[in-house]
């Protein structure tokens, strides 16, 4: 399923020493003790309605009540998370994140810049090799596909594909769920639009995606607002381009007021993998490692599944009969994902550079 690859960078002796594998109950006990002694974990950019994170954080706190979870800027984008590490290199206070959850392309760059440290969780072997850094600097955690969340009260005919968004029927309706100059979710949406138009993967699709949004903006269909279920319900952003798990969570949150459609487009179905990493400057490194141990445990992975995300250990859980049937019944049918593509690291990196550097000049819409 996972086809992306990454260039493995050289690893210093110090970094090798930092890479730790929990191999016994005793070492896990030691990690728990060390994390409790630190007493705090600082996370960033984890909205409670994103991927079931609210319940996941609550479950972690219930399991480890001696560790306070400090939550920074829930609405930050991947670029903001990386910048938060840079800005707090010498700060051991509450504004310094211990861990980040970022789009796939941000992992290798953060590693190259020396901003993250190596750590391999105890379930490392059950994570696909293509979804993790070989040295443990970043690890894929979950994935979803881009979808359209549609306010059915305001949009009578939901768009079936990207090209439909250019129709006059959708004037002043289409919004992204982030700023495409910093948000991985928004960057991937622009990329998906480019792929849908037939562009080759990588930089070409990024450029084609920019051209698509230029047309969307010129037509008066694009709304330069960071959309959320609330803005969709209020009528400010009636069509929201967002990860399927966010769309499905939004559907649940809105509870039929207004009624919504969740549409996986017919083409340009881009699957986005996010990754976990520990800051190289983490004030609470042991709490960060314990957090990752929880996230990659069966319990943590199923927590993400309950939030409509496909956890990275999905195939392993399925093989071992650990996927709850009631949870699986709430997900879209498998055929909606049949044509999903997993961009390689190289493709994502080139597309990201094209999109973030040229959005202003090409599209000219200040998304905020």
Secondary structure, 3 states (H helix, E strand, C coil): CCCCCCCCCCCCHHHHHHCCECCCHHHHHHHHHHHHHHCEEEEECCCCCCCCHHHHHHHHHHHCCCCEEEEECCCCCHHHHHHHHHHCCCCCCCCCCCEEEEEHHHHHHHHHCCCEECCECCCHHHCCHHHECCCCCCEEEEEEEEEEEEECCCCCCCCCCHHHHHCHHHCCCEEECCCCCCCHHHHHHHHHHHHHCCCCCCHHHHHHHHHHHHHHHHCCCECCCCCCHHHHHHCCCCEEEEEHHHHHHHHHHHCCCCCEEEECCCCCCEEEEEEEEEECCCCCHHHHHHHHHHHCCHHHHHHHHHCCCEECCHHHHHHCCCCCHHHHCCCCCHHHHCCCECCCHHHHHHHHHHHHHHHHHHCCCCCC
